[in-house]
Amino acid sequence: MRNIRYNNQLALIEQMEAEGRILVIRPEKPIVVDRMEKNVKKLTDLYNEGYACAEKVLGRLIDSLKD
């Protein structure tokens, strides 16, 4: 049941993104860390990747907030 709800939410997000109603910031590559990851390098790399993804869409985000 939970997986169905999750998949429905993902479908809704993809639809709304395609319609231009929302801006989605997500990793470009698969995440390679565990839930309880202790490897600082892996965590730092993931943080930096997320930061870079956010920087790529920052201009669009600011423009959408102005409207």
C-alpha positions, 0 to 999 in steps of 0.5 A: 500500500505504501509503495503504491502511494509513493509511486503515485506521488512520484507520478504526480511530481513528474506531471507537475514538473512537465507542466511547469507548475513546480521546480524539482531539485533532484540528484542527477546521478544515483545516490551511493550512500546508505541511510546510516552512512559514516564515510565522510568522503561519500557524504561530502561528495553527496552534499557537493552534488546536491549543492551543484544541482541547486546552483544549476536551477537557482536562476529559474527558482528566483524567476519563479519567485518573482512572478 
